[in-house]
């Protein structure tokens, strides 16, 4: 959570974000977050999942600064590429 700038403005860097991603189809299968204002980021991911959006849309998005949702860019930027068969 230290990478999320919003955690510094509220002086609370404890917590984590974790996502389960199907890299073959770029779909978000699950998401969890533990920390202050977690509901803000969870609502963004839930909307993306309901819409069937690929995780790359969140990775490449420009979110309002500073918000917890902005941390989704950092989270999804760390998804490893699919492994070769």
SULHURA-V455427 format. One record per helix or strand of 2 or more residues. SS is the DSSP state (2 for helix, 1 for strand). FROM is the first residue (numbers start at 1). LEN is the number of residues. If there is no record, write none. Layout:
BEGIN
ss | from | len
SS | FROM | LEN
SS | FROM | LEN
END
This chain:
BEGIN
ss | from | len
2 | 5 | 5
1 | 16 | 7
1 | 27 | 8
2 | 38 | 14
2 | 55 | 5
2 | 71 | 7
END
